Amino acid sequence: MVQRATATCFCGAVQLEFPAEGEDMVDSFICNCTDCRKITASMFASNFIVKDSSMKHVRGEEKLTQYAQNKTIESGNTMTNFFCSVCGTLMYRRSSGFPGMSITRIGTVDDFSLHETLLKPRIEQFTKDRVSWFHGGDGVEQVEGNYYAGGK
């Protein structure tokens, strides 16, 4: 049986349930792109991709606010961001270039042991945009550009 887990926003108003392994847990990655830096107010984002068909909104779906744009997305795709309208936590992003999938934040996952195990990033992308004082994820495949668009 596939292990499932939950992810919750900072205030607890929004909670998701998703597969932590198996074919519907697509991948996990670190992103250093300038969009991820801005939207997380940090130097990188730690993410995992799940198929929407297996992600469930346990509570608070009506509390999610959406913001979409494509002006700064390197691929030109439209990226829609889903934030908790109460506390502002970014729960997930959806790209027009990858329909049927959500890019969810590892930091929102309730079981912190999963951060170290099943959800540990496999890829680090946009290393060309990485800050000089961060040397990347330990044991993580490094890619200069967008890994999901062939690495360039």
N, C-alpha and C positions, 0 to 999 in steps of 0.2 A: 504494500500500500504506500502511496506517495505521501510524504510528510507535508502537512499544510501548516502555515504560520499566519500570524496577524501583524499588521502595521497600523500604528495609531499616530495621529497628529499630536502636537505638544499639549493641547488642552483636553484631548480625549473625545472631542465631538465627532471626529471622523475615524472610522476603523475599517480596514480592508482585510480580507482573507485571501490567501494565494498559495499556490504550490511552491514549496521550498526546494523541490527537486523534480526530476522527471522531464518529459519533453515539453511541458507547458511552462517550465521555468527555463527560458530561452538562453540567457547568458547573464554575466555580471561583469561590470567594468567601472573603471575610474575615468572620468572625463575632465580634461584641463582646458577645454575650449572657453573662449571668452564669454559665451552665453551662460555656460554652467557656472563660471566664476561669478558673474553678475547675479544670476537668479538664486544662487545659494548664499551670496554675500560671503563667500569663502574662496579659497584658491583652487578648489577642484570639487567635483561631485562624485560620490560613490553610488552606483546605480545597479539595479538588476532589471531585466526585461522579462515580463510574463505575458502570456497570451490572455487577451481580454476575456475569452470564453471561460477561463478558469479562475478569474479574479472576481471576488464577490465583495460587495459593499455591505459590511455587517451593520454599520450605522453611519448616519450623517451624510449620505450622498447628496441630499438636498442642501447641505451646508457648504458644498464645494462651489467655489467661484472659478470661472475659466478666463484665461487670458491667452489669446493666440496672436502670433505674428510670424512673418517670414523674412523681414528685412535684414536681420543679423544672423540668420541660420546659414552656415556655409554651403549646405546642399541646396538651398533655395526652397526646401520643404517648409510647410507651415507647421509650427510646433505649438500645440495647445497645452497649457499648463493648468493643473487642477490644484487649487489652494484651499485650505480650510478658511472659510470666511470669518471664523471666530478668532483664531490665533495666527493665521497666515502661513502655516506650515505647507510647503510644497509637497504634495502627496505623490503625484506622478505627472508625467508628460506623455503626450501622444504626437507622433510625427505623421504627417500625410504621406510620407515616403515608406512607412512601415505600418500599414493598416492592420488592425486586429491585435495590436500589442501596446502595452503600457510600459514606460520607463519609470520605475519606482525607485525611491530613495532607500538605500540600505539603512541609513540612520533612523528611519521611522519604524523599523522592524522591532517588535516588542521583545523577542527572545534574543538577547545580546549574544548568546553563544553562536547563533547562526551567522553573525557578522564575521566570526572567525572560521567558520566551517563551510556550510553549504552555499553561503552567499559571498564568500571571499572573492573579490574581483579576480577575473581571469585575464583581462585585457586592461591596458592603460592607453587611452587614445589622446590625440592632440598633444603629444609630448612637446611639440614645437612651441606650444603656448604655455608650458609649465613654468612656474616660477623657479628661479635658479637655486633657491634654498631647499626645495623639495626634490628628492632624488627618485621619486616614484615608489610604487608598491613593490614590496619585497617578493621576488619570484613571480612577478606579473609580466606577461608579454607586453613589450613597449611598441607603440605604433605612432609615427610622426603625425599623421593626419587622422581622418575618420576611418577607423577599423572597419565599420560596417559598409563603407563605400570603397573598399579595396585598399585602405591604409594611406592613401595620399590626400 
